[in-house]
Amino acid sequence: MHLDLSYNKLSSLEGVHTKLGNIKTLNLAGNLLDSLSGLHKLYSLVNLDVSDNRIEQMEEVRNIGSLAYLEHVALLKSPLSIIPDYQTKLLAQFGE
């Protein structure tokens, strides 16, 4: 249900959905991630922490934008967070 993979020097999440199944909370803070692809099939995910990674592109958030149960996303200390008004732009990636 809950998995903490923070500070493990992870650089890719490809195929992660095949290993994690119905996970609800995933902590990936402090890794080397520059992409969120691989998370788009974690349909049960509620909480996601990808703070302190290398995510620079707002488009990367679209990879998790369709997750129906996702309530909390942390992107602090990522290059993305220095974009002016990034929170508003981030929310726009989730649609309605």
C-alpha positions in Angstrom: 0.0 0.0 0.0 2.8 2.4 0.9 6.3 2.4 -0.5 9.2 4.7 0.2 11.9 4.7 -2.5 13.3 8.1 -1.6 17.1 8.8 -2.0 17.9 5.6 -4.0 19.4 7.3 -7.1 16.5 6.0 -9.3 16.7 7.5 -12.8 13.8 5.7 -14.6 10.3 4.5 -13.8 9.7 2.5 -16.9 7.6 -0.6 -16.2 7.2 0.3 -12.5 3.4 -0.3 -12.7 4.1 -4.0 -13.3 5.9 -4.3 -9.9 3.8 -2.0 -7.7 0.2 -2.9 -8.5 -2.4 -1.2 -6.3 -0.1 1.1 -4.4 -1.6 4.1 -2.7 1.4 6.1 -1.5 4.7 6.4 -3.3 7.7 8.4 -2.1 10.3 9.0 -4.8 11.8 12.1 -3.4 15.5 12.7 -3.8 16.2 10.5 -6.8 17.5 11.3 -10.3 14.2 11.3 -12.1 13.7 13.7 -15.0 10.5 11.9 -16.2 7.3 10.7 -14.7 6.5 8.3 -17.4 5.9 4.9 -16.0 3.5 6.2 -13.3 0.5 6.7 -15.6 -0.8 3.1 -14.9 -0.7 3.4 -11.1 -4.4 3.8 -11.1 -4.8 3.5 -7.3 -2.2 6.1 -6.4 -3.4 8.7 -4.0 -0.2 10.3 -2.7 3.0 10.9 -4.7 6.2 12.7 -3.6 8.6 13.4 -6.4 10.3 16.3 -4.6 14.0 17.0 -5.1 14.3 15.3 -8.5 15.3 16.6 -11.9 11.8 17.2 -13.4 12.0 20.3 -15.6 9.2 20.0 -18.1 5.5 20.7 -17.2 4.5 18.1 -19.8 5.9 15.4 -17.5 3.0 16.1 -15.1 0.6 14.9 -17.9 1.9 11.4 -17.3 0.1 11.4 -13.9 -2.7 13.9 -14.9 -5.2 11.1 -15.7 -4.8 9.2 -12.4 -8.4 9.5 -10.9 -7.5 9.0 -7.2 -4.4 11.1 -7.1 -4.9 13.8 -4.4 -1.5 14.9 -3.3 1.6 15.6 -5.5 4.8 17.0 -4.1 7.3 18.6 -6.5 9.3 20.8 -4.1 13.0 21.4 -4.9 12.6 20.3 -8.5 13.6 22.6 -11.4 9.9 22.7 -12.3 9.2 24.5 -9.0 11.2 27.6 -10.0 8.8 28.4 -12.9 6.8 31.5 -12.0 3.3 30.5 -11.0 4.1 26.8 -11.4 1.4 25.6 -9.1 -1.3 27.0 -11.3 0.3 25.6 -14.4 0.7 22.3 -12.7 -3.0 22.1 -11.8 -3.8 22.8 -15.5 -2.1 19.5 -16.4 -4.8 17.6 -14.5 -7.8 19.1 -16.4 -11.0 19.3 -14.5 
